[in-house]
């Protein structure tokens, strides 16, 4: 196994340590926190109203970007 030494701030170390289980290494924590989750894991997270407002904001932002690109 290849081992790398990294430098993190005290704040970053405290946050990682807070997420660390008793039987986990810091490598385990980093891998767990950075794994990709399927989009289906997020289904139902937003209310219908929030999702509609977010969709409208994205559409508006895209339209504004198209105007600025011209």
N, C-alpha and C positions, 0 to 999 in steps of 0.2 A: 504494500500500500504506500503510495506517495503521500507525503505530508508537506503541507505548505504552512508557513507562518504568516499571519495577517495582523495588521494593526487596526484596532477599533477604538473609538472614544470610550470613556467611562460610561457615558449614557448608553451607547450601543451595547456595551457589555452587560449593563444592568437589564436592558430590555431583553436581550437574548437569555440571560440567566433566569428572568421571570417566566420565560416560555419553556424553560428546560425542565423535563421530567426527571425523577430520581434515577431512572435507568437509561437516560439519554445522554449522549455526548453532545458537545456543541455542534459537531458536524451533523448529527441527526437532527438537531433543531433547525439548522440552516436549510437542510434538505427538505424537511417537513414544511417549513414556512415559505419556501420558494417553489414548491411543486405546482405544476399547472393543474387547475381544476377544470372539469368540463363545464361548459356554459349552463348545462342543465342543472348544475348545483345551485344556480342563482335564480332559477324559475320561481316566481311567486314572492321574491324578496321585496319588490316594490308594489305599492298599492296601484290600482288602475289609474287613479288621479295623478300620482307621482310619475308613473311611466308615461302618461300622456303629456304631462308638462315637460318632461325630459325630452321626449320625441320632438315636441314643438320647438324646444330650444335648439336642438341639433339641426333641425330643418332651417331655422332662422339663421343659425351660425353658418351653415353651408351656403345659404343664399348670399349672406354678407361677404363671405370669402370670394364667391364667384364675382360679385360686384367689384370688389377690390382688385381682383385679378385682371379685370378688363382695362 
